[in-house]
Amino acid sequence: MAGTAPPPQGRPIGDSRAEDGAPGVVASATRATAVRASLIAGAASVLLVVAIVLGSRLLRDFDSALVPYAVATVFLTFGVVYRYVVWVSAPAARRMFVQGWKAALSWENLKRSPAALPKMIATYLGFQKFLGARSHARWAAHQLIFWGCLLAAAITFPLTWGWFTFTSASAAGPGYEMRLWGLRLFGFDSGSFLGWALYHGLDLAAVMVIGGAGYFLWRRMRDRAATTGQRFGYDFLPLLALITISVTGLLLTFSEMFLHGGGYEFLAILHMASVVLTLVYLPFGKFFHIVQRPAAVGMQLFKYTARRKGSDDQELQACKRCGQPIDTVAAVDNLRATMRDLKLGFDEWAEYCPRCKRVLRGTAYLSNVKRGFK
């Protein structure tokens, strides 16, 4: 075991010598980031409008009844891109983003572990196996919400933009054709299983979302661990929004099938309002982690390849106090660089294992704080 090294003496946060953190410099950088994010978000919104116009064949396939939904997706695009650019501009997120893309596009990583990236996309992003370690019920509920929302978006967005259209194959008969950008994809019978599945795809997505969101809503009202720090706007509102969209969507189908269209107009307006408000809210609430999650896949790949390289080349960082391996040298260096970007004056602590950090903090407490009470 190595000798007990003294704890690092980093410059405290908020030290007046940290000239780079002066209020004027920080405010100027924040304004520059906001302007850059606004320009990029505006460009993305314009591109979406152009794609809608071209994809709907100059609006010939665009349904005017879906204008509010289409406008909401344009606002959604602006909000998502704006917040994503602001998020990536932060030092820690920018480093994670860059390292993730480097790991994903690295030819050396592809040769060393060709199945690593597809595996992580499937397990970490698609099936989210890391949630199963917390609770199987939470994992199942999260899967229902994830795949339900993904199915609903895959159906709703192209239809809203006029990219997908369903047209009658003939003046008489139950045949329909599905077209993408005006090009025929396939034909189907409205009475077949495929026709039923296409017609009720959104209903299936609504049932899945209600199951998952209902579980989380029940848990937040009953589980003491979940109720401790929850907030209405951040924790409850997203679940209520998903349930409202799903329930009103199912009621539209119920009205058409069993009530001969009774109350359909009111339900359609209620459903449209809930969808539009949720899309506008999505970039600025808890839902934004949906957009952030793919970036985490790249970082997981970076850690995985660094560990693989460390296990092969023995490039492991040893704790400065006890000598036990902490992580790969690349991972520790990346953490220290991020801490320096954030103007944290104690990045040397990254070279100590968690146990030694606790020991050093406890020793410092006994030597400098507890001593005064003897």
Secondary structure, DSSP 8 states (H G I E B T S, - for coil): ------------TT-TT-GGG-HHHHHHHHHHHHHHHHHHHHHHHHHHHHHHHHHTTTTTT--GGGHHHHHHHHHHHHHHHHHHHHHHHSHHHHHHHHHHHHHHT-HHHHHH-TTHHHHHIIIIIIS-GGGTTT-HHHHHHHHHHHHHHHHHHHHHHHHHTTSEEEEESSSSSSEEEEEETTEEEEEEETTSHHHHHHHTHHHHHHHHHHHHHHHHHHHHHH-HHHHSS--IIIIIHHHHHHHHHHHHHHHHHHHHHHSTTTTHHHHHHHHHHHHHHHHHHGGGSGGGHHHHHHHHHHHHHHHHHHHHHHHHH--EEE-TTT--EEEEHHHHHHHHHHHHHTT-TTGGGGGS-HHHHHHHHHHHHHHHTGGGG-
